[in-house]
Amino acid sequence: MMLVTLEDAKLDLAIDGNHLDPLIYKKIRQASDLVLKHIKYGTEDSNGDPIHDFSDGVPGDIQSAVMMVLAELVKNREAGSSNPMSQAVIDILAPYRQPTIA
């Protein structure tokens, strides 16, 4: 699931043209996957209902977090050692994260 569009990502990254579209598309998928994994998307509550429902659209703060992760992934695409999940991203996603119960 992609949480932001290619067009929005290119606008946010200030990228013109389409020569980098395959790379950006790949990084959007990676950033979206990281965010979804962090908020534990796909989990259910005790009634079996999904915790997160994006049927009405992805909330703006989640999109902002994806854009922040995406920017980090694009910026450090060759280094490969940077952690794109900064504290700012984690803070933005905190209200959406389902706590782990041991």
Buried (B, 14 or more C-beta within 10 A) or exposed (E): EBBBEBEBBBEBBEBEEEEBEEEBEEBBBBBBBBBBEBBBBEEEEEEEEEBBEEEEEBBEEBBBBBBBBBBBBBEEEEEEEEEBBBEEBEEBBEEBEBEEEE
